[in-house]
């Protein structure tokens, strides 16, 4: 599952990446790996429906367009 994942509620700690059910962690575009913070009214989701509405939440490295070599 690819999407936006919250690592913490701190600024610049929402990351774009791929969730691995096998490891229960996100492999973020910026290179970090972390367990996602559950979100939603009942904490029943792990991915945001789109980019965070507040740009200060987004990891600067994950915000950059991804380029394949």
C-alpha positions in Angstrom: 0.0 0.0 0.0 1.5 3.3 -1.1 0.4 6.6 0.5 1.0 9.3 3.1 1.8 7.9 6.6 2.0 9.7 10.0 5.1 8.8 12.0 4.4 11.3 14.9 2.4 14.5 15.5 5.6 16.6 15.2 6.1 18.9 12.3 7.7 17.4 9.2 7.0 13.8 10.3 4.3 12.7 7.8 6.0 10.6 5.1 5.2 9.3 1.6 6.0 5.6 1.4 5.0 2.0 1.0 3.5 0.0 3.9 4.7 -3.6 4.3 2.2 -5.8 6.1 5.0 -8.4 6.7 7.1 -6.0 8.8 4.2 -3.7 9.8 6.3 -0.8 8.9 6.5 2.0 6.3 9.5 2.3 4.0 9.5 6.0 3.3 10.7 7.8 0.2 13.2 9.7 2.5 14.8 6.4 3.6 13.5 5.9 7.1 11.5 2.9 8.2 8.8 3.2 11.0 5.6 1.8 12.3 2.8 4.1 11.2 0.7 6.0 13.7 -3.0 4.9 13.6 -5.2 7.8 12.5 -8.9 8.5 12.1 -11.9 8.8 14.4 -11.4 5.3 15.8 -7.7 4.9 15.0 -8.7 2.4 12.3 -6.6 3.7 9.4 -2.9 4.0 8.8 -2.8 6.0 5.6 -4.1 9.5 4.9 -6.5 9.9 2.0 -4.1 12.3 0.4 -1.3 14.8 1.2 -1.6 16.4 4.7 -3.5 19.7 4.5 -0.8 21.5 6.5 2.5 21.6 4.5 4.4 21.9 7.8 3.4 18.2 8.5 5.2 16.9 5.5 8.8 15.6 5.5 10.7 17.8 3.1 12.5 14.8 1.5 9.2 12.9 0.9 7.6 16.0 -0.6 10.1 16.1 -3.5 9.0 14.3 -6.7 10.4 10.8 -6.9 12.7 10.1 -9.8 13.7 6.6 -10.9 17.2 6.0 -12.4 
